[in-house]
Amino acid sequence: MYPRADGTFWVRGPLGVGTLGEVDTLEEAFAPVVDSLPQDCGPAIEGTGRVL
């Protein structure tokens, strides 16, 4: 999510996906992110992001 000069937010997906949309508030920016998650995506967990 990137804030824009006009106060809106630009929401980008992962590399290769591109722009998910532009929204008016930070709260609204989470909807396109959640909508783009895979159907079988599990819950977020705390960790380092490294695979051991």
N, C-alpha and C positions, 0 to 999 in steps of 0.2 A: 504494500500500500504506500503510495507516494502522495504527500500533500501537494496541491497545486497552488499557484499564486492567487487564484480566485477563491480559495477556501474549500474547493471540492477535493476529492481524492481519486487518484488513478489506481486501479487495482490490476495488478499483473499476475498471471499464472506462472507455473514453473517454466523453466527453459523449454522453448519449443512450442509452448501453448499460446503465448502472446497476451494481449490485453483481455481481461475478463469484464471490464466495464469502468465507467466513471460514475461516482456517486456523490451525494451532497454532504454526507456526514461519515465520520469514522465508524459509527455503529453500523451504518448501511454497508460499509465496505466488507464486512464479514460474510454477508449473504452470498455473493458470487464465489467467494473462496470455499465456503461449505458446499455450495451446489456443485462445485467442480471436483470434489473428492470422489474417489472410486466408491462404488456401491459397497464393496466389502472392506472398506477402511475401518480399522479398529480405533479404539480410543487413543488419545495422545498419552504418552508416558514420559516421565522424567528420565533424562539420560544425556549422554554426550553426543549421540548421533553416529558414533563409531561402532562398527560391527566387530565384535571380539571373536 
